[in-house]
Amino acid sequence: MSTNITFTVLAVCLLFAHVAVGKPAVQHDDHFKDFDLCKLKTIYTTLAPNEKDHTLAPTVQLMKLIVFDLQDLALTYARNAKDISDQLIKESLFSSNQSPEVQKFKHEIQEFQKKYNSCADMNELFDIVDIYSNTTSEYYEMEANGTLSADGKLIQNVLKKYSPKDMDEEFEEKFLNTFAVNFSRKIEELKGKLEAEEGGMGEKILQWWAKVKTLNTVEEKMNAFKEYMKLYGFEDE
C-alpha cells in the first residue's frame, strides 16, 4: 500500500484517539524519557501502560492502547529517520555531485532535518514522517522496478548503506506484528467487560471485531481501524 495512505490512516486514528481519551491526570515521567520529539513526551509517557489501567472503562483501555502504540510507531520511525539522515547528509556524493536529482534529494533530506528539529505537535510529526517517507521510499520502489536513473543508483547505494531495508516496510511489519497483535490480545482480554459495558459501545466494538479479526494484510487492518474510529461517531473527510 502507499505510504501516504498508511500515515494518513494512522494520523486520523491518533488525532481522534487523543480527543476520545483525553489527558490522563497521573503522569509517569519515568517511562520513555528519550522521546522528546515534537514536545510529546508528557502525553506519551502518561499513556504508558500502568497498574491502574484496569480501573478504566474497557473502551477507554482500548483507545489508550491505540494512542500509545501508534504514537510509539510514529515516534520511533521519525527518530530512526533522523539518525539515518544525519549519516546520509555527510556522504561526499551530496557535495561532489551537482546533478539536479542528487541535489533535490539532498535538499529534501535537509528539509526533513529542519522540520524535525522544530517539530512542535502531532500534526508536524506526521508531516516530517511524510517528508522522509516520500523522499526515500521511491528509490526502493524504482530499484525493485528496475527504473533507477544513473544518479538514482548512486543515491540508492548511499541510502542502503544506512538503511538496507525500506523503513516504510519495517513500519508496516511492526504495525502488523506488534500493534495489531497487542490490540487483538487486549480486546480478547476485555471481551467480557465490553459485553457488560453500558451504552452499547462495547457490543458495537465486539461486532466490529468479529468481522475484521481474520484480516491479514496491513492495508486491510489499517482500513479496519479507520472503521473502528467511526464507531465513536468520527467521520474522516
Backbone bond lengths (Angstrom), bond angles and torsions (degrees), N, CA, C in turn:
res aa  C-N    CA-C-N  psi(-1)  N-CA   C-N-CA  omega(-1)  CA-C   N-CA-C  phi
1 M - - - 1.451 - - 1.515 109.61 -
2 S 1.319 117.62 159.31 1.458 119.69 -179.53 1.513 110.18 -73.83
3 T 1.336 114.69 144.79 1.459 119.78 -179.27 1.517 111.12 -63.50
4 N 1.332 117.50 -36.09 1.464 119.48 179.48 1.523 110.74 -56.98
5 I 1.326 116.06 -42.52 1.460 119.75 178.34 1.523 109.53 -64.35
6 T 1.325 116.30 -43.64 1.459 120.87 -179.63 1.507 111.45 -54.41
7 F 1.329 116.77 -54.20 1.451 119.51 -174.08 1.524 112.39 -77.30
8 T 1.322 117.75 -25.68 1.464 119.39 174.55 1.519 110.24 -65.19
9 V 1.333 116.27 -45.26 1.463 120.16 178.94 1.520 110.44 -61.67
10 L 1.327 117.27 -45.25 1.456 120.17 -179.18 1.520 111.50 -66.04
11 A 1.329 116.49 -37.05 1.467 119.70 178.91 1.523 110.37 -63.43
12 V 1.327 116.38 -43.72 1.466 120.51 177.80 1.522 110.08 -59.88
13 C 1.331 115.95 -46.32 1.459 120.05 -179.66 1.521 111.46 -60.50
14 L 1.316 116.64 -46.64 1.459 120.44 -176.33 1.519 112.72 -66.81
15 L 1.323 116.58 -45.58 1.458 119.52 -177.32 1.524 110.99 -62.92
16 F 1.325 116.10 -42.57 1.460 118.02 178.60 1.524 111.36 -70.15
17 A 1.314 116.14 -37.48 1.459 119.46 -178.63 1.516 111.73 -62.95
18 H 1.330 117.56 -37.55 1.460 119.98 177.12 1.531 110.67 -60.28
19 V 1.327 116.41 -39.70 1.463 120.36 179.22 1.520 110.37 -68.52
20 A 1.328 115.73 -42.10 1.461 120.22 -175.92 1.523 112.51 -67.28
21 V 1.326 116.49 -38.91 1.455 119.94 -176.55 1.517 111.62 -84.92
22 G 1.321 117.08 -39.54 1.458 120.62 -173.94 1.510 110.67 77.96
23 K 1.308 117.13 175.63 1.462 121.72 -178.24 1.520 110.24 -88.36
24 P 1.328 118.04 119.13 1.461 120.50 179.85 1.524 111.26 -60.28
25 A 1.333 115.99 149.83 1.461 119.88 -177.20 1.524 112.19 -78.50
26 V 1.327 116.78 -31.88 1.462 120.73 -176.82 1.519 109.38 -96.87
27 Q 1.331 116.48 129.05 1.450 120.69 -179.71 1.521 109.94 -101.78
28 H 1.331 116.05 148.83 1.452 122.57 178.61 1.517 107.63 -128.81
29 D 1.324 116.17 77.97 1.455 121.32 -173.49 1.521 113.37 -73.86
30 D 1.348 117.13 -2.77 1.454 119.10 178.06 1.523 111.66 -83.86
31 H 1.326 117.72 -6.28 1.460 121.68 179.77 1.525 111.06 -94.36
32 F 1.327 116.59 131.75 1.466 122.35 168.18 1.528 113.03 51.71
33 K 1.328 117.63 49.09 1.454 120.96 -176.46 1.525 112.72 -67.12
34 D 1.332 116.77 -17.34 1.467 117.98 -178.27 1.521 112.20 -77.09
35 F 1.324 119.38 -8.25 1.458 121.14 -179.50 1.528 110.41 -89.45
36 D 1.325 116.56 88.21 1.457 121.47 178.69 1.525 111.44 -105.55
37 L 1.314 116.62 -4.91 1.455 121.49 -175.38 1.519 111.16 -57.96
38 C 1.323 115.50 136.63 1.462 122.86 176.84 1.530 113.02 59.70
39 K 1.328 115.76 20.82 1.471 121.07 177.90 1.532 111.57 56.24
40 L 1.333 115.51 35.68 1.463 120.22 -175.46 1.519 113.07 -101.50
41 K 1.340 117.62 4.07 1.461 119.10 -173.21 1.524 112.31 -57.70
42 T 1.329 117.19 -42.48 1.463 119.70 -176.68 1.522 111.28 -62.66
43 I 1.333 115.72 -48.06 1.466 119.35 178.82 1.519 110.13 -64.17
44 Y 1.323 116.00 -43.55 1.460 121.02 -177.10 1.523 111.15 -61.52
45 T 1.338 116.39 -47.98 1.454 119.65 -175.68 1.519 112.44 -71.00
46 T 1.320 118.30 -32.84 1.467 119.43 179.35 1.520 111.65 -68.01
47 L 1.322 116.62 -21.94 1.458 120.53 -179.81 1.521 112.63 -92.56
48 A 1.333 117.24 0.30 1.459 120.18 177.76 1.529 109.76 -61.50
49 P 1.336 117.62 145.07 1.467 120.04 178.49 1.528 110.99 -55.31
50 N 1.323 116.47 139.31 1.465 119.68 177.36 1.525 110.13 -149.09
51 E 1.336 115.09 171.39 1.462 121.02 -171.61 1.520 113.66 -68.27
52 K 1.329 118.78 -13.00 1.461 121.36 -178.33 1.534 113.05 -94.07
53 D 1.313 116.80 0.02 1.464 119.54 -177.47 1.527 112.40 -58.04
54 H 1.321 116.83 -32.68 1.467 119.51 -176.07 1.528 112.55 -65.44
55 T 1.343 117.58 -15.21 1.469 120.66 179.19 1.527 112.18 -82.59
56 L 1.320 117.07 -11.54 1.461 121.22 -179.91 1.520 110.48 -81.88
57 A 1.325 116.59 155.48 1.464 120.73 173.35 1.527 108.33 -59.49
58 P 1.337 118.40 144.77 1.466 120.33 -177.15 1.527 113.49 -58.04
59 T 1.339 117.25 -35.79 1.465 119.16 178.47 1.525 111.07 -66.04
60 V 1.335 116.70 -34.41 1.465 120.66 177.70 1.526 110.30 -72.25
61 Q 1.324 117.23 -37.28 1.460 120.26 176.81 1.527 111.03 -59.77
62 L 1.315 116.05 -41.36 1.466 120.07 179.06 1.521 111.09 -65.51
63 M 1.332 116.36 -43.27 1.454 119.35 -179.26 1.524 111.20 -66.54
64 K 1.312 116.73 -37.12 1.461 120.71 177.62 1.528 110.46 -62.21
65 L 1.322 116.14 -42.35 1.464 120.00 177.99 1.522 110.90 -61.53
66 I 1.343 116.39 -42.48 1.464 120.71 179.67 1.519 110.77 -60.29
67 V 1.326 116.58 -48.71 1.461 120.42 -178.41 1.520 110.74 -60.64
68 F 1.321 115.95 -49.50 1.466 119.78 -175.02 1.524 111.60 -64.52
69 D 1.329 117.34 -49.02 1.464 120.22 -175.29 1.525 112.61 -69.26
70 L 1.333 117.54 -40.85 1.466 119.11 179.91 1.522 110.95 -70.82
71 Q 1.327 116.45 -37.46 1.453 119.09 176.83 1.525 110.17 -64.35
72 D 1.320 116.41 -37.34 1.459 121.22 177.34 1.526 110.42 -61.36
73 L 1.328 117.06 -43.67 1.463 120.92 178.57 1.522 111.39 -61.52
74 A 1.330 116.45 -45.57 1.462 120.30 -177.64 1.522 111.92 -67.63
75 L 1.328 116.90 -43.45 1.458 120.63 179.65 1.526 111.30 -64.79
76 T 1.320 116.28 -41.86 1.463 120.07 179.46 1.520 110.73 -64.20
77 Y 1.328 116.56 -41.76 1.465 120.57 177.49 1.523 110.02 -58.79
78 A 1.326 116.56 -48.70 1.463 120.67 -176.52 1.523 111.73 -63.34
79 R 1.328 116.78 -42.74 1.462 119.89 179.96 1.525 111.24 -66.04
80 N 1.316 117.95 -41.49 1.464 120.74 177.40 1.524 111.08 -64.09
81 A 1.334 115.81 -39.80 1.466 120.30 178.20 1.524 110.84 -62.63
82 K 1.325 116.35 -39.37 1.468 119.99 178.17 1.529 110.90 -64.23
83 D 1.320 117.54 -43.67 1.466 120.93 178.89 1.527 111.19 -60.44
84 I 1.326 116.24 -43.11 1.463 120.53 179.76 1.521 110.83 -67.52
85 S 1.322 116.88 -43.84 1.469 120.23 -178.26 1.525 111.39 -63.36
86 D 1.328 117.08 -34.62 1.467 120.29 177.98 1.524 111.42 -62.92
87 Q 1.322 116.54 -34.16 1.466 120.65 177.12 1.527 111.36 -77.88
88 L 1.318 115.65 -41.45 1.468 120.34 -178.99 1.520 112.11 -57.03
89 I 1.306 115.88 -47.08 1.456 120.90 -171.33 1.526 112.24 -67.01
90 K 1.328 117.14 -16.87 1.469 121.44 178.39 1.527 112.56 -82.95
91 E 1.315 117.19 -12.87 1.461 120.86 -176.71 1.527 111.18 -65.08
92 S 1.321 115.59 139.59 1.471 121.22 -177.25 1.522 112.41 -62.95
93 L 1.320 117.22 -24.64 1.466 120.88 179.73 1.518 111.30 -51.88
94 F 1.320 117.06 -40.11 1.464 120.65 -172.44 1.525 113.77 -81.38
95 S 1.314 116.67 -7.95 1.467 119.90 173.15 1.523 111.63 -106.37
96 S 1.342 116.70 -27.58 1.468 120.06 -176.74 1.522 113.36 -91.93
97 N 1.321 117.36 -27.95 1.463 121.27 -177.14 1.530 108.96 -103.29
98 Q 1.318 115.96 114.81 1.465 121.07 -176.13 1.527 113.19 -99.97
99 S 1.324 117.30 16.13 1.463 119.70 -179.91 1.527 110.07 -63.78
100 P 1.336 117.47 150.66 1.473 120.80 -178.58 1.526 113.54 -55.59
101 E 1.331 117.30 -40.95 1.466 119.37 -177.30 1.526 111.54 -66.98
102 V 1.322 116.76 -44.11 1.464 120.47 -179.70 1.524 110.78 -65.14
103 Q 1.322 116.52 -43.29 1.462 119.93 -178.50 1.531 111.92 -70.92
104 K 1.327 116.84 -31.57 1.472 120.42 175.50 1.530 109.72 -64.77
105 F 1.317 116.32 -44.61 1.462 120.67 178.27 1.528 110.00 -60.78
106 K 1.331 116.16 -45.71 1.464 120.91 179.08 1.530 110.94 -58.87
107 H 1.332 116.35 -44.84 1.467 120.74 -179.47 1.525 111.02 -61.65
108 E 1.325 117.19 -42.13 1.464 120.40 -178.35 1.531 111.44 -67.95
109 I 1.322 116.51 -36.93 1.465 119.87 176.18 1.525 110.17 -65.34
110 Q 1.322 116.50 -40.57 1.470 120.19 177.68 1.524 111.36 -65.54
111 E 1.331 117.18 -36.26 1.465 120.66 176.57 1.527 110.50 -64.47
112 F 1.328 115.79 -41.10 1.464 120.08 176.32 1.523 110.22 -58.85
113 Q 1.332 116.78 -47.25 1.465 120.61 -178.90 1.527 111.75 -61.82
114 K 1.324 115.59 -41.70 1.459 120.41 -179.29 1.531 110.65 -62.96
115 K 1.323 116.59 -46.45 1.462 120.30 -179.05 1.528 111.40 -69.78
116 Y 1.319 116.13 -33.72 1.467 119.81 176.82 1.525 110.21 -60.02
117 N 1.309 116.02 -45.54 1.464 121.09 -175.82 1.525 113.17 -70.33
118 S 1.338 116.94 -19.63 1.471 119.82 -179.91 1.525 112.63 -110.43
119 C 1.326 117.15 6.75 1.464 122.07 -176.07 1.525 111.30 -57.97
120 A 1.338 116.41 132.18 1.464 120.39 -174.29 1.527 114.65 -125.81
121 D 1.331 119.01 -12.65 1.462 118.62 -179.46 1.521 110.58 -158.15
122 M 1.340 115.45 179.19 1.455 120.98 -174.99 1.523 112.63 -63.76
123 N 1.343 117.67 -39.00 1.460 119.51 177.95 1.519 110.68 -58.08
124 E 1.331 116.19 -43.62 1.459 120.45 -179.40 1.524 111.34 -68.78
125 L 1.326 116.91 -31.46 1.460 119.72 176.14 1.518 110.16 -58.41
126 F 1.331 116.91 -47.66 1.455 119.40 -178.81 1.524 111.95 -71.09
127 D 1.324 117.06 -27.92 1.466 120.09 174.44 1.519 110.88 -62.91
128 I 1.336 116.84 -46.42 1.460 118.70 -177.17 1.525 111.44 -71.30
129 V 1.327 116.85 -33.32 1.462 119.89 175.71 1.524 109.81 -63.18
130 D 1.333 116.47 -42.10 1.466 120.63 177.81 1.522 111.70 -61.76
131 I 1.341 116.82 -41.73 1.462 120.33 -179.62 1.520 110.37 -59.77
132 Y 1.320 116.73 -49.72 1.464 119.64 -178.35 1.524 110.73 -65.43
133 S 1.311 116.29 -44.39 1.460 120.55 -178.98 1.524 111.73 -60.37
134 N 1.331 116.33 -48.73 1.463 120.33 -178.95 1.519 112.14 -65.17
135 T 1.340 116.74 -31.14 1.460 121.18 -178.39 1.520 111.91 -73.82
136 T 1.313 117.26 -38.65 1.468 120.33 -171.45 1.526 115.00 -100.71
137 S 1.323 118.00 -36.67 1.465 120.37 -171.41 1.521 113.28 -63.18
138 E 1.323 116.75 -32.51 1.459 118.72 -178.01 1.520 111.94 -62.67
139 Y 1.334 117.40 -27.24 1.461 119.61 179.99 1.524 111.72 -72.20
140 Y 1.316 117.11 -35.03 1.463 120.16 174.23 1.531 110.01 -67.89
141 E 1.328 116.13 -38.37 1.460 120.53 179.13 1.523 111.27 -66.92
142 M 1.347 116.02 -44.20 1.466 119.27 179.30 1.521 111.38 -66.39
143 E 1.320 116.83 -34.17 1.467 119.68 176.45 1.522 109.80 -63.21
144 A 1.328 116.33 -44.87 1.464 120.74 179.92 1.519 111.62 -64.55
145 N 1.345 116.27 -33.28 1.468 120.93 -178.68 1.521 113.23 -88.52
146 G 1.326 117.13 -6.46 1.458 120.92 -178.39 1.511 113.34 70.70
147 T 1.341 117.73 30.78 1.468 120.90 -176.05 1.531 112.96 -115.23
148 L 1.326 118.07 16.20 1.462 120.68 178.83 1.524 111.10 -69.33
149 S 1.322 116.29 136.18 1.464 121.30 172.68 1.530 108.28 -76.40
150 A 1.326 116.47 175.29 1.467 120.00 178.02 1.526 110.66 -60.74
151 D 1.340 116.53 -45.25 1.463 119.82 178.04 1.527 111.20 -69.55
152 G 1.315 115.65 -33.68 1.456 119.75 177.33 1.522 111.79 -62.17
153 K 1.323 116.67 -36.92 1.469 120.43 177.49 1.521 111.13 -65.18
154 L 1.338 116.18 -38.40 1.465 119.90 177.44 1.528 110.70 -63.54
155 I 1.338 115.27 -43.87 1.470 120.07 178.54 1.525 110.59 -63.16
156 Q 1.327 116.02 -44.81 1.461 120.03 -178.07 1.525 111.81 -64.55
157 N 1.323 117.08 -37.46 1.465 120.15 178.24 1.523 111.23 -61.75
158 V 1.329 115.97 -42.27 1.465 120.25 178.42 1.527 110.34 -69.42
159 L 1.320 116.54 -41.88 1.465 121.09 -179.20 1.527 110.98 -60.98
160 K 1.325 116.60 -43.92 1.463 120.36 -177.49 1.527 112.45 -72.13
161 K 1.317 115.96 -18.48 1.470 120.26 175.61 1.528 110.43 -61.30
162 Y 1.326 116.55 -35.79 1.468 121.51 -177.76 1.525 112.94 -108.10
163 S 1.311 116.57 -18.38 1.463 120.91 -179.90 1.526 108.65 -140.56
164 P 1.357 116.82 78.74 1.469 120.48 -175.95 1.525 113.57 -55.97
165 K 1.329 116.04 -27.95 1.461 121.01 -178.42 1.519 109.69 -120.45
166 D 1.324 116.38 143.57 1.463 121.54 177.09 1.528 109.31 -56.73
167 M 1.330 116.19 124.23 1.466 120.05 -178.47 1.520 112.56 -63.58
168 D 1.324 117.14 -25.82 1.466 119.49 178.00 1.525 110.57 -65.97
169 E 1.334 115.68 -38.34 1.461 119.33 177.49 1.522 110.58 -65.72
170 E 1.322 116.26 -40.61 1.462 120.10 177.66 1.527 110.72 -62.81
171 F 1.339 115.50 -40.84 1.459 120.40 178.74 1.527 110.23 -59.86
172 E 1.319 116.14 -46.69 1.458 120.32 -177.53 1.527 111.33 -66.64
173 E 1.338 116.50 -35.86 1.464 119.47 177.06 1.529 111.04 -63.91
174 K 1.335 115.99 -40.75 1.465 119.86 178.61 1.524 110.92 -67.52
175 F 1.331 116.11 -37.44 1.464 119.26 176.68 1.525 109.76 -60.50
176 L 1.329 115.78 -44.52 1.460 121.27 -175.56 1.525 111.97 -73.07
177 N 1.331 116.11 -44.37 1.463 120.66 -170.36 1.525 114.70 -96.10
178 T 1.327 117.15 -13.74 1.463 119.65 179.33 1.525 111.10 -116.19
179 F 1.343 116.56 -62.91 1.461 119.30 -177.36 1.528 111.90 -61.41
180 A 1.334 116.96 -52.51 1.464 120.02 -176.37 1.526 111.30 -62.78
181 V 1.328 116.84 -36.78 1.470 120.83 178.46 1.529 110.40 -66.87
182 N 1.336 116.81 -44.32 1.471 120.51 178.52 1.526 111.41 -61.28
183 F 1.340 115.65 -42.10 1.462 119.61 -179.49 1.523 110.15 -65.27
184 S 1.331 116.71 -43.87 1.463 120.98 179.90 1.522 110.96 -59.47
185 R 1.316 115.98 -44.42 1.465 120.81 179.63 1.534 110.79 -63.02
186 K 1.336 115.72 -41.53 1.468 120.40 -177.16 1.520 111.89 -68.36
187 I 1.325 116.93 -43.27 1.463 118.75 -177.18 1.530 110.90 -68.53
188 E 1.329 117.15 -33.78 1.463 119.70 176.67 1.531 110.05 -68.91
189 E 1.325 116.11 -37.44 1.465 121.41 177.87 1.532 111.29 -63.61
190 L 1.337 116.27 -35.17 1.469 121.35 -175.85 1.527 113.37 -95.53
191 K 1.307 117.63 5.68 1.465 121.17 -172.15 1.528 112.58 -52.78
192 G 1.322 117.38 -48.31 1.461 120.46 -178.95 1.520 112.45 -62.53
193 K 1.317 117.00 -41.14 1.466 121.37 -179.97 1.525 111.45 -70.04
194 L 1.322 116.69 -34.21 1.464 119.99 177.76 1.526 110.37 -66.20
195 E 1.326 116.46 -39.75 1.467 120.53 178.39 1.529 111.04 -62.81
196 A 1.326 116.36 -32.82 1.467 120.70 -175.93 1.523 113.59 -91.71
197 E 1.328 117.90 -10.36 1.469 119.67 -175.86 1.525 110.71 -66.44
198 E 1.318 116.09 134.37 1.457 121.14 -179.44 1.526 111.05 -72.03
199 G 1.327 114.57 152.71 1.459 120.15 176.01 1.513 114.58 99.89
200 G 1.327 116.97 -14.23 1.462 120.14 175.65 1.514 116.03 87.41
201 M 1.349 118.02 -7.74 1.455 119.64 -177.89 1.527 111.51 -65.95
202 G 1.337 116.32 -39.16 1.457 119.82 179.21 1.516 112.10 -59.57
203 E 1.328 116.55 -42.50 1.466 120.76 179.02 1.526 111.28 -64.77
204 K 1.333 116.43 -40.37 1.466 120.00 178.19 1.526 111.00 -61.14
205 I 1.324 115.95 -41.19 1.464 120.28 179.34 1.525 110.61 -64.56
206 L 1.318 117.03 -41.90 1.464 120.16 179.76 1.528 111.54 -66.96
207 Q 1.325 117.43 -35.95 1.465 120.30 176.02 1.527 110.44 -65.20
208 W 1.336 115.85 -42.46 1.473 120.64 175.85 1.521 109.89 -60.54
209 W 1.320 116.89 -44.67 1.460 121.87 -177.07 1.528 111.38 -63.54
210 A 1.322 117.06 -38.96 1.464 120.71 179.60 1.525 111.29 -60.63
211 K 1.335 116.33 -31.36 1.471 120.59 -178.62 1.522 113.22 -82.51
212 V 1.330 117.44 -28.87 1.468 119.38 -169.87 1.527 114.78 -110.93
213 K 1.325 118.65 -10.16 1.466 119.15 -170.81 1.528 113.82 -67.08
214 T 1.318 117.71 -17.34 1.467 119.49 179.16 1.531 112.98 -95.12
215 L 1.331 117.62 1.39 1.465 120.15 177.54 1.525 109.57 -63.98
216 N 1.346 115.87 148.64 1.462 118.98 -173.10 1.517 114.89 -116.17
217 T 1.328 118.29 -39.00 1.461 119.74 -171.70 1.525 111.73 -82.78
218 V 1.334 114.87 159.18 1.459 120.37 177.94 1.519 110.55 -60.33
219 E 1.322 117.26 -45.22 1.463 120.65 -177.54 1.523 111.05 -61.46
220 E 1.335 116.54 -43.62 1.465 120.04 178.93 1.528 111.19 -61.77
221 K 1.321 115.88 -42.80 1.461 119.58 -178.55 1.527 111.65 -69.90
222 M 1.348 116.75 -38.32 1.463 120.17 176.61 1.528 110.10 -59.27
223 N 1.317 115.88 -48.66 1.462 120.26 -179.07 1.528 111.42 -65.02
224 A 1.332 116.33 -33.20 1.462 120.27 177.88 1.522 110.79 -63.89
225 F 1.332 116.82 -39.95 1.461 119.19 179.46 1.525 111.55 -72.48
226 K 1.310 115.80 -26.56 1.464 118.84 173.24 1.532 109.23 -64.81
227 E 1.328 116.40 -41.49 1.464 120.69 176.79 1.530 111.09 -66.41
228 Y 1.318 116.03 -33.64 1.470 120.33 178.41 1.524 110.68 -58.24
229 M 1.332 116.27 -41.18 1.458 119.75 -179.19 1.531 111.94 -63.95
230 K 1.326 116.08 -29.47 1.461 119.73 -179.67 1.528 111.62 -68.16
231 L 1.329 116.49 -20.71 1.460 119.58 176.52 1.523 111.28 -62.77
232 Y 1.329 115.47 -24.46 1.465 120.69 179.83 1.531 111.96 -90.70
233 G 1.338 115.94 7.86 1.457 119.45 178.87 1.506 113.70 89.11
234 F 1.345 116.61 7.38 1.459 120.18 -179.27 1.515 109.47 -91.69
235 E 1.335 116.15 128.74 1.460 121.88 176.54 1.513 108.33 -116.62
236 D 1.348 116.87 126.28 1.462 119.57 177.60 1.508 109.02 -76.61
237 E 1.331 114.93 153.91 1.467 119.32 -178.67 1.514 110.50 -81.32
